[in-house]
Amino acid sequence: MGLRYQPLAACMNVSRASTKLVRGQNGLLETRAINEPAYDHDRLGRRLGLLIEGAATNLLRYSTAFDNALWEKNSGVVVGASTIAAPDGSQSAMQLDLPGSAAGADGLYQNVGGLVVNDTYCFVVWMRAVSGTADITLGGIDGASAHGFTLDENWQRVWIAEPASGATRYPKISTAITALPASILIWNAQLEAGPAPTSDIISNGIPAARVCDDVRLDPGDWFAQGRGTMVFDLHTASDWDGIWRIVQLYSLSLNDDHLDLGYDSAADQLRISLRKDGVPLVTQSLYGTLTRDARHRIALAWNDDVISVGLDGVVLSSPDGFAMPRNFSNIVLGSFGGTDKALNGHVRNLAYWPEKLSNARLSELSTV
């Protein structure tokens, strides 16, 4: 039994108490309503899959209004309106003219306080050249840092991630590296905690937040207790930290009976956890390494005495000596209980079989 977009939607429930911006089939950013699944696309309109993300906050204010006084400008820097459509198709993009000056003295920046020193933050801005190409610099989280990018006439979501060198920092767009004049278009700047940007969050006078995607499958008559196989076709995040989840199957509580598949960033390995009657039976981080910003097929199969994980055609299995729980009533995709530790990537497809498939079959199904 394969679960794809329409069949999956029939037993899928999405809870998200905020709207969300993702690309539609026309390649433009569109708003997904509260509790609406965030099926995402690339700029050509090709489907990427269901985007599952954790909670995030854009710490910048007036994230698209770069002419607001909170956005400070060095001498000679000019910000004005543009008639070129923004990534969401609106007329809200703005033109930034940088005169060109060494040491970043020609930039546009915002003072942001309340950061945690040495924690990693990501600064991301939609940008493109007005015409031709333009070289720009992003920096300002870790002291007077400088990261160079070349823009063309296509919108790009350009970003850096680095540790905060102080509790107050100044994320900045400039031409510090080349010191050459540049005219560019900009839209929605975002500063958020973490090693890579999540989807766009537009702010006004205060920082704006988006809550975690709580994506669940209702284990109805299609789901067999005690045994099964799930194959996930994923596209991973650009970067990650901590332990993030792919799927959790559990009874009344995650502290009770559960089967958990996640990724341990410190070990750089897929990780499984099996618990029964509140007692841990299997906890291992030895099931293969994932590549960032890449497509993977991951097979998870279970039965009494064995849990197997397939990745890139390699299948590894747990030690035996246990009986699988037979009371799973919750299936959570891409997060820890729908609250945090999220995938921050795309679920392209999910297939399910009500039995544990052979290791040979798992090898085939886990190969992209």
Buried (B, 14 or more C-beta within 10 A) or exposed (E): EEBEBEBBBEBBEBEBEBBBBBBBEEBBBBEBEEBEBBBBBEEEEEBBBBBBBBBBBBBBBBBBBBEBEEBEBBEEBEBEEBEBBBBBEEEBBBBBBBBBBEEBBBBBBBEBEEBEEEEBBBBBBBBBBBEEEBBBBBBBBBBEBBBEBEBEEEBBBBBBBBBBBEEEBBBBBBBBBBBBBBBBBBBBBBBBBBBBBBBBBBBEEEBBBBBBBBBBBEBEEBBBBBBBBBBBBBBBBBBBEBBBBBBBBBBEEBEBBBBBBBBBBEBEBBBBBBBBEEEEBBEBBEBBEBEEEEBBBBBBBBBEEBBBBBBBBBBBBBEEEBEBBEEBEBBBBBBBBBEEBBBBBBBBBBBBBEEBBEBEBBBBBBEE
